[in-house]
Amino acid sequence: MSGGCAGSVERIPCRASDGRTEGPHTLGPDGSRPRDVDEAWVPVIAPDGPGVLLWADSD
């Protein structure tokens, strides 16, 4: 994942849904899945585990 994309992902706030970790967190880029990065789909690590960040496709 490029540095610009990774930096943008790391600024996105989120909260855990596990009922134990109440504090605010941020998403992190999931560097273990570089082939999965696409135009509107980015693999991330959330407080609850791996996930994907989706947004509306610009096409």
N, C-alpha and C positions, 0 to 999 in steps of 0.2 A: 504494500500500500504506500502511495506516495506520502511524503512528509506533510504536504498541504492538506490532504484528505485526513490523515491521521490526526493532525492538529485540530481540524474542525470537529472530528468525532469526539475528541477528548474534552471539548467545551460544552457538550450536550449534557445537561443535568438529567438525572433520573433518580428514582427511589426503588429500593428493593421491595419485593412483594413476599418475602419469606417470613415476615412477622417478627424477626429478630434484629434486623439491621435497619433502624429507623432513620439514621442520619442521611443527609443528601450525598449522592455519589455522582460520578460521571461515567459515561461509556468509555470504553477503550477499544482501539482497533484490534481485531483478531488476526494477528500476523501469521497464524498457522493455516489460514485459508486464502492465500493471495489469488488463487485462480477463481475464487468465487466472487471477487469484486466485479461489479457490473455497473452500468450507467445509473441505475436507480436502486441498487441493492449492494449494501456493504456489510460484511460480517463484522460483528462487534462482540466484545465481552462486557456483559452487564453484571451488576451485583449478584444476580441470580444465576449467572452462567452464560454460555454462548447464545447469541441471538443474531438478528439481522436488522439493520437500519434501512427502512424503505421510505422513498418519497416519490411523488408523482413524476412520471417520466416526462421529460421536456419535449419529446417528439410529438 
